[in-house]
Amino acid sequence: MRAFSALCFVNLQLLVTSLQPVVAQQPLPFPQQSPLPSAVPPRQLSPQLFPKQPLLPSGVPLRQFSPQPPVPPPATEVAPSGVSDGTSPQFSRYILGIGDVLGVSVQRPPGSYILGPGDGISVVVERFPDLSFQASINPEGNIVVPLLGTVKLQGLTLQQAQNKIRLGLNRFVADPLVTLSLTALRPELSFQAPIGPEGTILLPQVGTLSVQGLTLDEAQEKIRLALSRTFVKPNVAVSLVGQRPIQVSISGEVPRPGIYPINPITPRVSDALLLAGGTMTRADLRQVQVRRKLIDGSVVSQNIDLYTPLLNGTGQATFRLQDGDAIIVPRREIATDDNYDRNLVARSTLAVPQIRIRILNYPGGGLTTIPLPNGSSIIDALSGITLDTSNLHEIGLVRFDAERGRAVTQRIDASKALKGDLAQNVALQDNDVIVVNRNLIGKITNAISTITRPFFDIQSFIRFFQFLGGSNNY
């Protein structure tokens, strides 16, 4: 009679108080280069004066310096794989942003050698040694020629440069025999360019260039065009040698929603969910949504299926997150539960790693709370029960149904579960309550059924059993 009076008081209380080195597309290999030619004199001259293969000051033939396609620094970005064919293009390309570091390699173009700033040349004028000279092409692409003054050679081949000087000198001397050769190759350009707070990089001899919001391919082409104003047909390769820090927001069916920094080397959705504590019981891993804000302010979204790879035992998709992405874990609809293995998810690393089970055991000591690994079953919870003094043939499992706002009671024969009856060894969920007392089960079931107002939330469900067990343990 005293227990029943307590239950009635609980009903009254409820009624009153329930008010977480990318490489741009490589250029096609160039065909094997022929040796860089020296300019051929207009007449047949002595081979002693004009050898077929001029040497650099180091004694190395020019053919040793034939230009090769640029080799970009090692990439740190890989193309997404394991993502469905329906992946939006905005999610399959890396978008550059503030804090990224680009590696830029600029090499000479293929084919006939084109003169440019930094090249050293030698000009020999037969019969007129005073007109012979050596010069280095200045940043403006010019040299100073005796009698002619400033002459622009940038962008010319050796033969074209030789002809230009010969025609110029022809105004002052009769039929000059001019031979031009390359004595020093201009250095190739290779540098790293961090993207600054304004979304720009600094290019040598060019200045600042905005690349924020571009892909690697787009940035490579923009850099090539900018360098073309000062370099001769530059062969440019751009790679991502340093990636900016990544922060993503995580919301929905996770225990700790919020904004989390993640590893920029392998920024996957599954890794981000672990930072938020995993996913909760009602989460639907078949349609986790990723939202991304583009540079123009528009927002695109992509659904990621984390459940099917788990079901098939295959690796999770390497869908790459980017800074500012939002991950939303939706709640699973009751109508879609039939083909969803919650126990499989509970045993995976995608779920909350630990659950809390409450055991109400009279006369064993009231309400106690025990932590268990997610995916545990009734047998695992028996460690919190004194088996010698407990009636295991009829145990009550009370579970809060968030969809209906009510508690649901299931009677279980734990003794059969211990003997291997899988039907009785029910998988547990977070905040389940196990009642060990036949009479108490009936009274609790009756009290729950007489509550005219459903539980407001999981907290009111837990408070009901805390009050009933006379415990403040939470």
PATOR-350202 format. One line per 4 residues: number of its first residue (from 1); their letters; for each residue x, y, z of N, C-alpha, C. Coordinates in steps of 0.2 Angstrom, whole numbers. Example, Ala and Ser with C-alpha at 12.3 -4.5 7.8 and 13.67 -1.06 7.14 Angstrom:
BEGIN
1 = as = 66/-28/39/62/-22/39/66/-16/39 ~ 64/-11/35/68/-5/36/64/0/39
// end
This chain:
BEGIN
1 = mraf = 4/-6/0/0/0/0/4/6/0 ~ 10/6/4/15/12/4/18/13/-3 ~ 20/8/-6/23/8/-13/18/11/-18 ~ 11/9/-17/6/12/-22/5/19/-21
5 = salc = 5/21/-14/5/28/-13/10/33/-15 ~ 16/30/-15/22/33/-18/21/34/-26 ~ 19/29/-29/18/29/-36/13/35/-38 ~ 7/35/-34/2/40/-35/5/47/-34
9 = fvnl = 10/48/-29/13/54/-28/17/56/-34 ~ 21/51/-37/25/52/-43/21/55/-49 ~ 15/52/-50/10/54/-55/8/61/-54 ~ 7/63/-48/5/70/-47/11/75/-48
13 = qllv = 17/73/-46/23/77/-47/24/78/-55 ~ 23/73/-59/24/73/-66/19/78/-69 ~ 13/78/-67/8/82/-70/9/89/-68 ~ 12/91/-62/13/98/-60/20/100/-63
17 = tslq = 25/96/-63/32/99/-65/33/98/-73 ~ 29/95/-77/31/93/-84/29/99/-88 ~ 29/105/-85/27/111/-89/33/113/-93 ~ 147/93/-167/163/92/-169/167/98/-176
21 = pvva = 261/87/-257/261/91/-262/257/90/-267 ~ 239/96/-265/236/94/-271/240/97/-277 ~ 240/93/-282/244/95/-288/239/97/-293 ~ 240/102/-296/235/104/-302/236/99/-307
25 = qqpl = 232/99/-312/232/94/-317/239/95/-321 ~ 242/90/-321/249/90/-324/249/91/-332 ~ 253/95/-335/253/96/-342/256/89/-345 ~ 254/88/-351/256/82/-354/263/82/-355
29 = pfpq = 266/76/-355/274/76/-356/276/79/-363 ~ 281/82/-363/283/85/-369/287/80/-373 ~ 287/80/-380/292/76/-383/299/77/-382 ~ 303/73/-383/310/73/-381/313/79/-385
33 = qspl = 317/83/-381/319/90/-384/326/88/-388 ~ 326/92/-393/333/92/-397/338/97/-394 ~ 344/96/-395/349/101/-391/347/108/-393 ~ 349/112/-388/348/120/-390/352/122/-395
37 = psav = 350/125/-401/355/126/-406/358/133/-404 ~ 364/134/-407/367/140/-407/365/143/-414 ~ 366/150/-414/364/153/-420/369/151/-426 ~ 366/150/-432/370/148/-437/372/154/-441
41 = pprq = 379/155/-442/381/161/-446/379/161/-453 ~ 378/167/-456/375/167/-462/379/164/-468 ~ 386/163/-467/390/160/-472/394/154/-468 ~ 397/150/-473/401/145/-470/407/147/-467
45 = lspq = 408/146/-461/414/149/-457/418/143/-455 ~ 424/145/-453/429/140/-450/426/136/-444 ~ 426/130/-444/424/126/-438/428/128/-432 ~ 434/130/-433/438/132/-427/435/138/-424
49 = lfpk = 432/143/-428/430/149/-425/423/147/-422 ~ 419/143/-425/412/142/-423/411/135/-423 ~ 412/132/-417/411/124/-416/403/123/-416 ~ 402/117/-418/395/115/-419/391/115/-413
53 = qpll = 394/113/-407/391/113/-401/395/118/-396 ~ 392/124/-395/395/129/-390/395/126/-383 ~ 400/128/-379/400/126/-372/398/131/-367 ~ 395/130/-362/394/135/-356/401/135/-353
57 = psgv = 402/140/-349/408/141/-345/410/135/-341 ~ 406/131/-339/407/125/-335/410/120/-340 ~ 410/120/-346/412/115/-351/406/110/-352 ~ 400/111/-350/395/107/-351/391/108/-358
61 = plrq = 390/104/-362/387/105/-368/380/108/-367 ~ 377/112/-371/371/115/-371/365/110/-371 ~ 366/104/-374/361/99/-374/360/96/-367 ~ 364/97/-363/363/94/-356/358/99/-352
65 = fspq = 356/105/-355/352/109/-352/345/109/-355 ~ 344/104/-359/337/105/-363/331/105/-358 ~ 327/109/-359/321/110/-354/317/104/-353 ~ 315/103/-347/311/97/-346/304/99/-343
69 = ppvp = 299/95/-343/293/97/-340/294/98/-333 ~ 290/103/-330/291/105/-322/289/99/-318 ~ 293/98/-313/291/92/-308/289/96/-302 ~ 282/96/-300/279/99/-295/281/96/-288
73 = ppat = 281/100/-283/283/97/-276/278/92/-274 ~ 279/87/-270/275/82/-268/268/84/-266 ~ 263/81/-268/256/83/-266/254/81/-259 ~ 250/85/-256/247/83/-250/239/81/-251
77 = evap = 236/82/-257/229/81/-258/228/76/-263 ~ 223/72/-261/221/66/-266/214/67/-268 ~ 213/65/-274/206/65/-277/201/61/-273 ~ 195/64/-272/190/60/-268/189/53/-271
81 = sgvs = 188/48/-267/186/41/-270/181/38/-265 ~ 177/34/-268/172/30/-263/166/35/-263 ~ 166/40/-266/160/44/-266/155/43/-272 ~ 149/43/-271/144/41/-276/146/45/-283
85 = dgts = 143/43/-288/144/46/-294/141/53/-294 ~ 136/54/-290/132/60/-290/135/65/-286 ~ 141/65/-284/144/70/-280/145/76/-284 ~ 143/82/-281/143/88/-284/150/90/-286
89 = pqfs = 151/93/-292/158/95/-293/161/100/-288 ~ 157/104/-284/160/108/-279/163/104/-273 ~ 161/98/-273/164/94/-267/170/89/-270 ~ 171/89/-276/176/85/-278/183/89/-280
93 = ryil = 183/95/-279/188/99/-281/190/103/-274 ~ 197/104/-273/199/108/-268/199/115/-270 ~ 196/119/-265/195/126/-266/200/130/-262 ~ 204/134/-265/210/137/-261/207/143/-256
97 = gigd = 210/144/-251/208/149/-246/214/151/-242 ~ 212/156/-238/217/159/-234/221/154/-229 ~ 227/154/-229/231/150/-225/234/144/-229 ~ 232/143/-235/235/138/-240/241/140/-242
101 = vlgv = 246/135/-244/253/137/-246/254/134/-253 ~ 255/137/-258/256/135/-265/263/134/-266 ~ 265/128/-270/272/128/-272/271/129/-280 ~ 275/134/-282/275/136/-289/282/134/-292
105 = svqr = 282/131/-298/288/129/-302/287/132/-309 ~ 292/136/-311/292/139/-317/298/137/-321 ~ 297/133/-327/303/131/-331/302/134/-338 ~ 308/133/-342/308/136/-348/303/132/-353
109 = ppgs = 301/135/-358/296/131/-363/300/126/-367 ~ 297/121/-369/300/116/-374/301/119/-381 ~ 305/115/-385/307/117/-391/313/122/-392 ~ 313/126/-397/319/130/-398/320/135/-392
113 = yilg = 326/136/-390/327/140/-384/325/147/-385 ~ 321/150/-380/319/157/-381/323/161/-376 ~ 326/166/-378/329/171/-374/325/175/-369 ~ 327/176/-363/324/180/-358/328/183/-353
117 = pgdg = 326/187/-348/330/190/-343/334/185/-339 ~ 340/187/-338/345/182/-335/349/178/-339 ~ 348/177/-346/352/173/-350/358/177/-352 ~ 364/174/-352/370/177/-354/372/175/-361
121 = isvv = 374/179/-366/375/178/-373/382/181/-374 ~ 385/178/-380/391/180/-382/390/182/-390 ~ 393/187/-392/392/189/-399/399/191/-402 ~ 400/187/-407/407/188/-410/406/190/-417
125 = verf = 409/196/-419/409/199/-426/415/198/-429 ~ 415/194/-434/422/193/-438/424/199/-441 ~ 431/200/-441/434/206/-444/434/212/-440 ~ 429/212/-435/428/218/-431/428/216/-424
129 = pdls = 434/214/-421/434/212/-414/431/217/-409 ~ 432/224/-411/429/229/-406/422/229/-405 ~ 419/226/-410/411/225/-410/409/219/-406 ~ 414/214/-405/412/208/-401/411/210/-394
133 = fqas = 406/206/-391/405/208/-384/401/202/-380 ~ 401/202/-374/396/197/-370/392/202/-366 ~ 386/199/-365/381/203/-361/376/198/-358 ~ 372/201/-353/367/197/-349/361/201/-350
137 = inpe = 355/198/-352/349/201/-354/346/203/-347 ~ 344/210/-347/342/213/-341/335/211/-340 ~ 332/213/-334/325/212/-332/320/214/-338 ~ 322/219/-341/317/222/-346/318/218/-353
141 = gniv = 323/213/-353/323/209/-359/328/212/-364 ~ 332/217/-362/337/221/-367/344/219/-365 ~ 348/221/-370/355/221/-370/358/227/-373 ~ 364/229/-372/367/235/-375/372/233/-380
145 = vpll = 371/234/-387/376/232/-392/380/238/-395 ~ 386/237/-396/390/243/-398/387/246/-405 ~ 387/252/-406/385/256/-411/377/256/-411 ~ 374/251/-408/366/250/-409/363/253/-403
149 = gtvk = 366/252/-397/363/254/-391/359/249/-388 ~ 353/250/-385/349/246/-382/345/242/-388 ~ 345/235/-387/342/230/-392/338/225/-387 ~ 332/224/-389/327/220/-385/328/213/-388
153 = lqgl = 330/208/-384/331/201/-387/326/196/-383 ~ 322/198/-378/317/194/-375/312/191/-380 ~ 311/185/-379/306/181/-383/309/179/-390 ~ 315/180/-392/318/178/-398/322/172/-397
157 = tlqq = 322/168/-402/327/162/-402/334/164/-404 ~ 339/160/-403/346/162/-404/347/164/-411 ~ 344/161/-416/345/163/-423/341/170/-424 ~ 335/171/-421/332/177/-422/336/183/-419
161 = aqnk = 339/182/-413/343/187/-410/349/188/-414 ~ 352/183/-417/358/184/-421/357/188/-427 ~ 351/187/-430/349/190/-436/348/198/-435 ~ 344/199/-429/343/206/-427/349/210/-426
165 = irlg = 354/207/-423/360/211/-422/364/212/-428 ~ 364/207/-432/368/207/-439/364/213/-443 ~ 358/213/-444/355/218/-448/356/225/-445 ~ 356/225/-438/358/232/-435/365/234/-437
169 = lnrf = 369/230/-436/376/232/-438/378/233/-445 ~ 373/230/-449/374/231/-456/374/238/-459 ~ 371/242/-454/370/249/-456/377/253/-455 ~ 381/250/-451/387/253/-450/394/250/-453
173 = vadp = 393/243/-454/399/240/-457/396/235/-462 ~ 401/234/-467/398/230/-473/398/223/-472 ~ 392/220/-473/391/213/-473/395/210/-467 ~ 392/212/-460/396/209/-454/394/201/-454
177 = lvtl = 399/198/-451/398/190/-450/397/190/-442 ~ 391/189/-440/389/189/-433/387/182/-431 ~ 390/180/-425/388/173/-422/386/174/-415 ~ 380/172/-413/378/173/-406/377/166/-403
181 = slta = 380/166/-397/379/159/-393/377/161/-386 ~ 375/156/-383/372/156/-376/377/154/-371 ~ 379/158/-367/385/157/-362/382/155/-355 ~ 376/157/-354/373/156/-347/366/156/-347
185 = lrpe = 363/150/-344/356/150/-344/353/153/-338 ~ 347/157/-340/344/160/-334/341/155/-329 ~ 341/156/-323/339/151/-318/332/150/-318 ~ 330/144/-317/323/142/-317/320/145/-310
189 = lsfq = 313/146/-310/310/149/-304/306/144/-300 ~ 307/144/-294/303/139/-290/303/142/-283 ~ 296/143/-280/295/146/-274/289/144/-271 ~ 288/146/-265/282/144/-261/278/151/-260
193 = apig = 271/150/-261/267/157/-260/262/155/-255 ~ 262/158/-249/256/157/-245/251/162/-247 ~ 245/160/-246/239/164/-247/237/168/-241 ~ 238/175/-242/237/179/-236/230/181/-234
197 = pegt = 229/185/-229/223/187/-227/218/190/-232 ~ 221/193/-237/217/196/-242/215/191/-248 ~ 218/185/-247/217/180/-252/221/180/-258 ~ 227/183/-257/232/184/-263/239/181/-261
201 = illp = 242/180/-266/249/177/-266/254/183/-269 ~ 260/182/-268/265/187/-270/269/183/-275 ~ 269/186/-282/273/183/-287/279/187/-289 ~ 285/184/-289/291/188/-291/290/192/-297
205 = qvgt = 292/198/-297/292/202/-303/285/203/-306 ~ 280/201/-302/273/203/-304/270/207/-299 ~ 270/204/-293/266/207/-287/261/203/-285 ~ 256/206/-282/251/201/-279/246/199/-284
209 = lsvq = 243/193/-282/238/190/-287/233/186/-283 ~ 227/187/-284/221/184/-280/220/177/-282 ~ 220/172/-278/219/165/-280/213/162/-275 ~ 211/166/-270/206/163/-266/200/161/-269
213 = gltl = 197/155/-268/191/153/-271/192/149/-278 ~ 198/149/-280/200/145/-286/202/138/-284 ~ 201/134/-289/204/127/-289/211/127/-291 ~ 215/122/-290/222/122/-291/223/123/-299
217 = deaq = 219/120/-303/220/121/-310/219/128/-312 ~ 213/131/-309/212/138/-311/218/143/-308 ~ 220/141/-302/226/145/-300/232/145/-304 ~ 233/139/-306/239/137/-311/239/141/-317
221 = ekir = 233/142/-320/232/145/-326/233/153/-325 ~ 230/155/-320/230/162/-318/237/164/-317 ~ 241/160/-313/248/162/-312/252/162/-318 ~ 251/157/-323/254/157/-329/253/163/-333
225 = lals = 247/165/-333/246/171/-337/249/177/-334 ~ 249/178/-328/253/183/-324/260/183/-325 ~ 263/177/-325/270/177/-326/272/178/-333 ~ 268/177/-338/269/178/-345/271/185/-347
229 = rtfv = 269/190/-342/271/197/-344/278/198/-343 ~ 281/194/-339/289/195/-337/293/189/-339 ~ 290/183/-340/294/177/-342/292/175/-349 ~ 296/172/-352/295/170/-359/291/163/-359
233 = kpnv = 285/163/-361/281/157/-362/283/152/-356 ~ 281/154/-350/283/150/-344/279/144/-344 ~ 282/139/-342/279/132/-341/278/131/-333 ~ 272/132/-331/270/133/-324/267/126/-321
237 = avsl = 269/124/-315/266/119/-311/264/121/-304 ~ 258/120/-302/256/123/-295/254/117/-291 ~ 256/117/-285/254/111/-280/253/114/-274 ~ 249/110/-270/247/112/-263/252/109/-258
241 = vgqr = 257/113/-255/262/111/-251/260/112/-244 ~ 255/116/-242/253/117/-235/246/119/-235 ~ 242/115/-231/234/116/-231/232/120/-225 ~ 228/124/-226/225/128/-221/222/124/-215
245 = piqv = 222/127/-209/218/123/-204/211/122/-206 ~ 208/117/-204/201/115/-205/196/115/-199 ~ 191/119/-199/186/119/-194/179/117/-197 ~ 175/113/-194/169/111/-197/164/111/-191
249 = sisg = 158/112/-192/152/112/-187/149/106/-188 ~ 147/103/-182/143/96/-182/137/97/-178 ~ 131/95/-181/125/96/-177/121/90/-179 ~ 115/90/-175/110/84/-177/111/79/-171
253 = evpr = 111/73/-173/110/67/-168/118/65/-166 ~ 121/70/-163/127/69/-160/127/71/-153 ~ 131/68/-148/130/70/-141/133/77/-139 ~ 138/79/-143/142/85/-142/142/90/-148
257 = pgiy = 137/93/-151/137/97/-157/141/103/-155 ~ 144/105/-161/148/111/-160/153/112/-166 ~ 158/116/-165/163/118/-170/170/114/-168 ~ 173/110/-173/178/107/-171/184/107/-176
261 = pinp = 190/108/-174/196/108/-179/197/100/-180 ~ 199/99/-186/201/92/-188/207/92/-192 ~ 210/86/-193/216/85/-196/216/87/-204 ~ 219/92/-206/219/94/-213/222/89/-218
265 = itpr = 225/84/-216/228/79/-220/223/74/-222 ~ 219/71/-218/214/67/-219/207/69/-216 ~ 204/74/-219/198/77/-216/192/74/-218 ~ 190/68/-215/184/64/-217/178/65/-212
269 = vsda = 172/64/-215/166/64/-211/167/60/-205 ~ 169/54/-206/169/49/-200/173/51/-195 ~ 179/54/-197/184/57/-192/181/62/-188 ~ 177/67/-191/174/73/-188/169/70/-183
273 = llla = 165/65/-185/160/63/-180/162/60/-174 ~ 168/57/-174/171/55/-168/173/61/-163 ~ 175/67/-166/176/72/-161/170/75/-158 ~ 164/74/-161/158/76/-158/155/70/-153
277 = ggtm = 159/65/-152/156/60/-148/153/54/-151 ~ 153/54/-158/150/48/-161/143/50/-163 ~ 139/46/-165/132/47/-167/127/44/-162 ~ 121/46/-161/117/44/-156/112/38/-159
281 = trad = 108/36/-154/104/30/-156/99/31/-162 ~ 97/37/-162/92/38/-168/95/41/-174 ~ 101/41/-174/105/44/-180/104/40/-186 ~ 103/43/-192/102/40/-199/109/41/-203
285 = lrqv = 113/36/-203/120/36/-206/119/36/-213 ~ 113/34/-216/113/33/-223/112/40/-227 ~ 111/45/-223/110/52/-227/113/57/-223 ~ 119/57/-221/123/62/-217/124/68/-222
289 = qvrr = 122/74/-220/123/79/-225/129/84/-224 ~ 132/86/-229/138/90/-229/136/97/-233 ~ 136/102/-230/134/109/-233/141/113/-233 ~ 142/116/-239/148/120/-241/146/127/-244
293 = klid = 149/132/-241/147/139/-243/153/140/-248 ~ 151/142/-254/155/144/-260/157/151/-259 ~ 162/153/-263/165/160/-263/160/165/-265 ~ 155/163/-269/150/168/-271/144/169/-266
297 = gsvv = 145/165/-260/140/165/-255/134/160/-256 ~ 134/156/-261/129/151/-262/131/145/-258 ~ 126/141/-256/128/135/-252/126/129/-256 ~ 130/124/-256/129/117/-259/129/112/-254
301 = sqni = 125/107/-255/125/101/-250/126/95/-254 ~ 128/90/-250/130/83/-253/128/78/-247 ~ 124/73/-249/123/67/-244/128/62/-244 ~ 130/60/-239/135/55/-238/133/49/-235
305 = dlyt = 133/43/-238/131/37/-235/136/33/-231 ~ 136/33/-224/141/30/-220/138/23/-218 ~ 132/22/-219/129/15/-217/131/10/-221 ~ 130/11/-228/131/5/-233/138/2/-232
309 = plln = 144/6/-232/150/3/-231/151/0/-225 ~ 148/2/-220/148/-2/-213/144/-9/-214 ~ 139/-9/-217/135/-15/-218/139/-20/-223 ~ 142/-17/-228/146/-22/-233/153/-23/-230
313 = gtgq = 155/-20/-225/162/-21/-223/167/-18/-227 ~ 165/-13/-231/170/-10/-235/173/-3/-231 ~ 178/0/-234/181/6/-231/176/12/-232 ~ 176/16/-227/172/22/-228/174/27/-234
317 = atfr = 170/31/-237/172/35/-242/177/40/-240 ~ 182/42/-244/187/47/-242/184/54/-245 ~ 178/55/-244/175/62/-245/179/67/-241 ~ 182/72/-244/186/76/-240/182/83/-238
321 = lqdg = 183/84/-232/180/90/-229/184/96/-231 ~ 181/102/-231/185/108/-231/183/113/-226 ~ 187/118/-225/186/123/-219/179/126/-220 ~ 176/126/-215/169/130/-215/163/125/-217
325 = daii = 165/119/-218/159/114/-220/155/113/-214 ~ 149/111/-215/144/110/-209/141/103/-210 ~ 142/98/-205/140/92/-205/133/91/-201 ~ 128/88/-204/122/87/-201/120/80/-201
329 = vprr = 119/77/-195/117/70/-194/109/70/-193 ~ 105/68/-198/98/68/-197/96/62/-192 ~ 89/63/-190/86/58/-186/83/53/-190 ~ 83/47/-189/80/41/-192/73/41/-191
333 = eiat = 69/41/-197/62/40/-197/60/33/-195 ~ 54/33/-191/52/26/-189/50/21/-195 ~ 48/24/-200/46/20/-206/52/17/-209 ~ 58/20/-208/64/17/-212/68/13/-207
337 = ddny = 65/11/-202/69/6/-197/70/-1/-199 ~ 65/-3/-204/65/-10/-205/72/-13/-208 ~ 75/-9/-212/81/-12/-215/88/-8/-212 ~ 87/-6/-206/92/-2/-203/95/-6/-197
341 = drnl = 101/-9/-197/103/-13/-191/107/-8/-186 ~ 103/-6/-181/105/-2/-176/111/-5/-172 ~ 110/-12/-171/116/-15/-167/122/-15/-170 ~ 122/-15/-177/128/-15/-181/131/-8/-180
345 = vars = 127/-3/-180/130/4/-180/133/5/-173 ~ 129/2/-168/131/3/-161/138/0/-159 ~ 140/-5/-163/146/-8/-162/152/-5/-166 ~ 150/0/-170/155/3/-174/158/9/-171
349 = tlav = 163/12/-174/166/18/-171/162/24/-173 ~ 157/23/-177/153/29/-179/148/31/-173 ~ 147/26/-169/142/28/-163/145/30/-157 ~ 141/33/-152/143/35/-146/147/29/-143
353 = pqir = 153/29/-140/157/23/-138/154/20/-132 ~ 150/24/-128/148/22/-121/141/24/-120 ~ 137/19/-117/130/21/-115/129/20/-107 ~ 124/23/-105/123/22/-97/116/19/-96
357 = iril = 117/14/-92/111/9/-91/109/10/-83 ~ 103/11/-82/101/12/-75/97/5/-73 ~ 99/3/-67/96/-3/-64/92/-2/-58 ~ 86/-3/-58/81/-2/-52/80/-9/-49
361 = nypg = 83/-10/-43/83/-17/-40/81/-17/-33 ~ 75/-19/-31/73/-19/-24/73/-27/-22 ~ 75/-29/-17/78/-24/-11/86/-23/-12 ~ 88/-23/-18/96/-23/-19/99/-16/-18
365 = gglt = 95/-11/-17/99/-5/-16/96/1/-20 ~ 90/1/-23/88/6/-26/90/7/-34 ~ 91/13/-36/93/14/-43/101/15/-43 ~ 104/12/-48/111/13/-49/112/14/-56
369 = tipl = 117/17/-58/119/18/-65/126/15/-67 ~ 126/11/-72/132/8/-74/134/10/-82 ~ 140/11/-83/142/13/-90/144/6/-93 ~ 142/6/-100/143/0/-104/145/2/-111
373 = pngs = 149/-2/-114/151/-1/-121/145/-1/-125 ~ 144/4/-130/139/4/-135/138/-3/-139 ~ 132/-6/-139/132/-12/-142/131/-18/-137 ~ 131/-16/-131/130/-21/-125/123/-23/-125
377 = siid = 122/-29/-122/115/-32/-122/114/-34/-114 ~ 108/-37/-113/106/-38/-107/111/-42/-103 ~ 114/-47/-106/119/-51/-102/125/-47/-99 ~ 127/-42/-103/132/-37/-101/130/-33/-95
381 = alsg = 123/-32/-94/121/-28/-89/120/-32/-83 ~ 120/-38/-83/119/-42/-77/125/-42/-72 ~ 131/-39/-74/136/-38/-70/134/-33/-64 ~ 129/-29/-66/127/-24/-61/122/-27/-56
385 = itld = 120/-33/-57/115/-36/-53/117/-42/-48 ~ 115/-42/-42/117/-48/-38/113/-54/-40 ~ 116/-58/-43/112/-64/-46/109/-68/-41 ~ 112/-69/-36/110/-74/-31/104/-72/-27
389 = tsnl = 102/-66/-27/96/-63/-23/91/-60/-28 ~ 92/-61/-34/88/-58/-39/84/-63/-43 ~ 78/-62/-45/74/-66/-49/75/-64/-56 ~ 79/-68/-60/81/-67/-67/76/-69/-72
393 = heig = 71/-73/-70/66/-75/-74/61/-70/-77 ~ 61/-64/-73/56/-59/-76/59/-52/-74 ~ 63/-50/-79/66/-43/-79/63/-38/-83 ~ 62/-32/-81/58/-27/-85/64/-23/-88
397 = lvrf = 63/-21/-95/67/-17/-98/62/-11/-100 ~ 64/-5/-97/60/1/-99/64/6/-103 ~ 61/8/-109/64/12/-114/60/18/-115 ~ 63/24/-116/60/30/-118/59/30/-125
401 = daer = 53/31/-128/52/32/-135/51/39/-136 ~ 56/42/-139/57/49/-140/51/51/-145 ~ 50/47/-150/45/49/-155/38/50/-152 ~ 36/45/-147/29/46/-144/29/49/-138
405 = grav = 35/50/-135/35/54/-128/33/49/-123 ~ 34/43/-123/31/38/-118/37/33/-117 ~ 36/30/-111/40/24/-109/37/17/-112 ~ 41/13/-114/39/6/-116/42/1/-112
409 = tqri = 38/-4/-110/41/-9/-105/41/-16/-109 ~ 46/-19/-108/47/-26/-111/49/-31/-106 ~ 46/-36/-105/48/-42/-100/53/-46/-103 ~ 58/-48/-100/63/-52/-102/65/-57/-97
413 = dask = 66/-64/-100/69/-69/-95/76/-69/-96 ~ 80/-66/-91/87/-66/-91/90/-73/-91 ~ 87/-77/-87/90/-84/-86/91/-87/-93 ~ 86/-86/-97/86/-89/-104/92/-86/-108
417 = alkg = 92/-79/-107/97/-76/-111/104/-78/-109 ~ 105/-80/-102/112/-83/-100/113/-90/-103 ~ 108/-93/-105/108/-100/-108/109/-100/-116 ~ 109/-94/-119/110/-93/-126/104/-91/-130
421 = dlaq = 99/-89/-127/93/-87/-131/94/-80/-133 ~ 95/-79/-140/96/-73/-142/90/-68/-142 ~ 84/-71/-142/78/-67/-142/77/-64/-135 ~ 80/-67/-130/80/-63/-123/86/-59/-122
425 = nval = 91/-60/-126/97/-56/-125/96/-49/-129 ~ 92/-45/-127/90/-39/-130/96/-34/-130 ~ 97/-31/-136/103/-25/-136/100/-19/-133 ~ 105/-16/-129/103/-11/-124/104/-4/-128
429 = qdnd = 101/1/-126/102/8/-129/103/13/-123 ~ 106/18/-124/107/23/-119/101/25/-115 ~ 102/26/-109/97/28/-104/91/22/-103 ~ 92/16/-105/88/11/-104/88/10/-96
433 = vivv = 82/7/-94/81/6/-86/79/-2/-86 ~ 83/-5/-82/82/-12/-81/79/-13/-74 ~ 73/-16/-73/69/-17/-67/70/-24/-65 ~ 73/-25/-59/74/-32/-56/69/-33/-50
437 = nrnl = 63/-35/-51/58/-37/-46/51/-38/-49 ~ 49/-44/-49/43/-45/-52/37/-41/-50 ~ 36/-40/-44/31/-35/-41/32/-28/-43 ~ 38/-26/-43/40/-19/-45/38/-18/-52
441 = igki = 40/-23/-56/38/-22/-63/31/-20/-65 ~ 27/-24/-61/20/-23/-62/17/-16/-60 ~ 20/-14/-54/18/-8/-51/21/-2/-56 ~ 27/-3/-58/29/3/-63/26/3/-69
445 = tnai = 24/-3/-72/20/-3/-78/13/0/-77 ~ 10/-1/-72/4/2/-70/4/9/-69 ~ 9/11/-66/10/19/-65/11/22/-71 ~ 16/19/-76/17/23/-82/11/23/-86
449 = stit = 7/18/-86/1/17/-90/-5/22/-88 ~ -4/24/-81/-10/29/-79/-8/36/-79 ~ -2/37/-82/0/44/-83/-3/47/-89 ~ -7/52/-88/-11/55/-93/-7/59/-98
453 = rpff = -2/62/-95/2/66/-99/9/63/-101 ~ 11/62/-107/17/59/-109/23/62/-106 ~ 29/59/-105/35/62/-103/37/67/-108 ~ 39/73/-105/41/79/-109/47/77/-113
457 = diqs = 52/74/-110/58/72/-114/62/67/-110 ~ 68/65/-112/72/60/-109/73/61/-102 ~ 74/68/-100/76/70/-93/70/69/-88 ~ 64/70/-91/58/68/-86/57/61/-85
461 = firf = 59/57/-90/59/50/-90/64/47/-85 ~ 70/50/-85/75/48/-80/73/51/-73 ~ 71/57/-72/69/59/-66/63/55/-62 ~ 59/52/-67/54/47/-64/57/42/-60
465 = fqfl = 62/39/-63/65/33/-60/70/35/-54 ~ 73/41/-55/77/43/-49/73/44/-43 ~ 67/47/-44/62/48/-38/60/41/-36 ~ 58/37/-40/56/30/-38/61/26/-34
469 = ggsn = 68/27/-36/73/23/-33/76/27/-27 ~ 74/33/-26/76/37/-20/84/38/-21 ~ 86/40/-27/93/41/-29/94/47/-33 ~ 99/51/-31/101/56/-35/106/55/-41
473 = ny = 108/48/-41/113/46/-46/110/48/-53 ~ 114/51/-57/112/53/-64/117/51/-69
// end
